[in-house]
Amino acid sequence: MIPRHWAHTLPEDWADLRRAVRTRDAGDPALIAQWEATVAEVAGTPHAAAVSSGRRGMALIFQHLGIGPEDEVIVPAYTLADLIPLIEALGARAVPADIDLDTFNLLPAAVAQRITAKTRAILALHAFGAPCAIDRILEIAQPARIPVIEDCAHALGATLGDRKVGAFGRAAFFSFEPTKPVNTFGGGMVTSSDAALIAAVREKMASGDASLNAVQKKANAVRMEQWMFQTRIIFPFLLALTIPGMRELAAAAYRRVQPPPRPTGRYLPVQAAIGLRKIATLQDRIQTRNRHAHHLSALLKPDIRPQRVLEGAMSTYYFFVVLLPCPAAPVRRRLLLRGIDAAVGHEIADDCAAIIGAADCPNAAHVFRHAVALPMYEGLSEAELARIAKVLNAAVG
Ligand SMILES: Cc1ncc(COP(=O)(O)O)c(C=O)c1O
């Protein structure tokens, strides 16, 4: 079985976590400052503040910007649905803008169409690690003085031209969940050149509880998932995901095993230590994923269209997503029966326009139904890549 992802873990991760739990000592707080400075450098911004999750980072940025009742926030029509209630919790309205059918990222023209007198922010996602047309979006936002917030949950280390994502907008947030480019078993980071914004985020985070248990639970879930793949015990569970009626039960079980990011809580020094160790190999791991993506793309039939990466941009390939000429769900089932685990529908991203009740984002609806995220991680071999391409080409044919 070729899994869809394989979280990047090191033996030292487990040793660090075991020691922290045994001694009930989450580590030296100075590590957090060191980790913040390191991520700020990778993101090309002067300041960064560690947070308990990417979504918490987004909520704190919007709070600092004073977003509240009557305000509108433009969001990609195709992104993580969990972000919508966080915007609504502030009293604001999430307004979806459609995506491009090739890049799966925001269409600048759709953003322009959605701007009203009530627009207070634009959330620009770099989907699956591929930089969006952020410079075009900034050109649209700047005359109206609307802050652009970059959702870099998938994109630590991605670049556009000679600039790093996270450094374009007013602020950005990153995620360190287990399958993200840097896995610190949860947590996130807010980056910005606005020192006051970073100070406000840091102040809010200081009051969170420091729960080692939550971090350890996430690490255990990663270990359990990897063991389930190695022993193939995961197969019936993955098969259930392909059967209507059982899909929801299987997804609910998955959510129970994989604890969701903590809404409150503090980012812990032991997580910073894990991040500092992994960042050293980030660029090499991104290069490897790019090589895999190019290799796989070259082997696919022309009517299977890999996500287009903008010219001059470098994606992290957090996910390798392809658009099929047919609905994705039956193809995923065929892949699974041939030993290849892939993601479809909500497992990749959500049709947020449909969730919000807007029926005018046809590209998001199309991608939601026709996209498959193929296996992508550093450890894939050439033979596995060839096998994925061969099975997918046959499954689509
Ligand atoms: C597009 C997007 N934005 C934001 C987030 C939030 O990050 P976190 O899970 O750390 O809260 C995610 C998480 O997967 C995401 O996919």
The ligand as an SDF file (V2000), in Angstrom:
LIG
                    3D

 16 16  0  0  0  0  0  0  0  0999 V2000
   -5.9260   25.8820    3.9000 C   0  0  0  0  0  0  0  0  0  0  0  0
   -5.7080   25.7700    5.3670 C   0  0  0  0  0  0  0  0  0  0  0  0
   -5.7250   26.8710    6.1160 N   0  0  0  0  0  0  0  0  0  0  0  0
   -5.5360   26.8230    7.4380 C   0  0  0  0  0  0  0  0  0  0  0  0
   -5.3160   25.6270    8.0880 C   0  0  0  0  0  0  0  0  0  0  0  0
   -5.2150   25.6340    9.5670 C   0  0  0  0  0  0  0  0  0  0  0  0
   -4.0530   25.1320   10.1330 O   0  0  0  0  0  0  0  0  0  0  0  0
   -4.1550   24.3380   11.5000 P   0  0  0  0  0  0  0  0  0  0  0  0
   -4.5990   22.9440   11.1910 O   0  0  0  0  0  0  0  0  0  0  0  0
   -2.7670   24.4070   12.0690 O   0  0  0  0  0  0  0  0  0  0  0  0
   -5.1350   25.0590   12.3540 O   0  0  0  0  0  0  0  0  0  0  0  0
   -5.2760   24.4390    7.3390 C   0  0  0  0  0  0  0  0  0  0  0  0
   -5.0370   23.1500    7.9660 C   0  0  0  0  0  0  0  0  0  0  0  0
   -4.8990   22.1300    7.3450 O   0  0  0  0  0  0  0  0  0  0  0  0
   -5.5030   24.5160    5.9460 C   0  0  0  0  0  0  0  0  0  0  0  0
   -5.5270   23.4000    5.1790 O   0  0  0  0  0  0  0  0  0  0  0  0
  1  2  1  0
  2  3  1  0
  2 15  2  0
  3  4  2  0
  4  5  1  0
  5  6  1  0
  5 12  2  0
  6  7  1  0
  7  8  1  0
  8  9  2  0
  8 10  1  0
  8 11  1  0
 12 13  1  0
 12 15  1  0
 13 14  2  0
 15 16  1  0
M  END
$$$$
